[in-house]
Amino acid sequence: MVPNNIKGAFSIEGIVNRPTVGDIMIKDVVVAFENESLVDVARRILDHDFNGLPVVDVNHKVVGIITQYDLVSKGTTIHFPTLIK
């Protein structure tokens, strides 16, 4: 016997009624531009309480992602505790 909470996961009804990424995603996206300064991007990440941002080019095409880890581990001089003040 299959428990009730698992039955729907394998039925057509369970698949049709499941939310999609499009149902919950944020449509007003906060981004970093690839030619922006690291300090400006770090400040934006902190101001929005994010762990990272998508990076876009001048045509708003996603070209990558920048994370807090990238900013502190790739030899930058970014010091997050200083930016928080």
Contacts in CASP RR format, 6 or more apart in sequence:
PFRMAT RR
TARGET T0000
AUTHOR 0000-0000-0000
METHOD contacts of the structure
MODEL  1
MVPNNIKGAFSIEGIVNRPTVGDIMIKDVVVAFENESLVDVARRILDHDF
NGLPVVDVNHKVVGIITQYDLVSKGTTIHFPTLIK
2 10 0 8 1.000
8 14 0 8 1.000
29 54 0 8 1.000
30 44 0 8 1.000
30 48 0 8 1.000
30 50 0 8 1.000
30 53 0 8 1.000
31 53 0 8 1.000
31 54 0 8 1.000
31 55 0 8 1.000
31 56 0 8 1.000
31 60 0 8 1.000
32 41 0 8 1.000
32 44 0 8 1.000
32 53 0 8 1.000
32 54 0 8 1.000
32 55 0 8 1.000
32 56 0 8 1.000
32 66 0 8 1.000
33 55 0 8 1.000
33 56 0 8 1.000
33 57 0 8 1.000
33 58 0 8 1.000
34 55 0 8 1.000
34 56 0 8 1.000
34 57 0 8 1.000
34 63 0 8 1.000
35 58 0 8 1.000
38 71 0 8 1.000
38 76 0 8 1.000
38 78 0 8 1.000
39 78 0 8 1.000
39 83 0 8 1.000
41 53 0 8 1.000
41 66 0 8 1.000
41 71 0 8 1.000
42 68 0 8 1.000
42 71 0 8 1.000
42 78 0 8 1.000
42 80 0 8 1.000
42 83 0 8 1.000
43 83 0 8 1.000
44 50 0 8 1.000
44 53 0 8 1.000
45 51 0 8 1.000
45 52 0 8 1.000
45 53 0 8 1.000
45 66 0 8 1.000
45 68 0 8 1.000
45 71 0 8 1.000
46 80 0 8 1.000
46 83 0 8 1.000
46 84 0 8 1.000
51 67 0 8 1.000
51 68 0 8 1.000
52 65 0 8 1.000
52 66 0 8 1.000
52 67 0 8 1.000
52 68 0 8 1.000
53 65 0 8 1.000
53 66 0 8 1.000
54 62 0 8 1.000
54 64 0 8 1.000
54 65 0 8 1.000
55 62 0 8 1.000
55 63 0 8 1.000
55 64 0 8 1.000
55 65 0 8 1.000
55 66 0 8 1.000
56 62 0 8 1.000
56 63 0 8 1.000
57 63 0 8 1.000
68 80 0 8 1.000
71 78 0 8 1.000
71 80 0 8 1.000
72 78 0 8 1.000
72 80 0 8 1.000
END
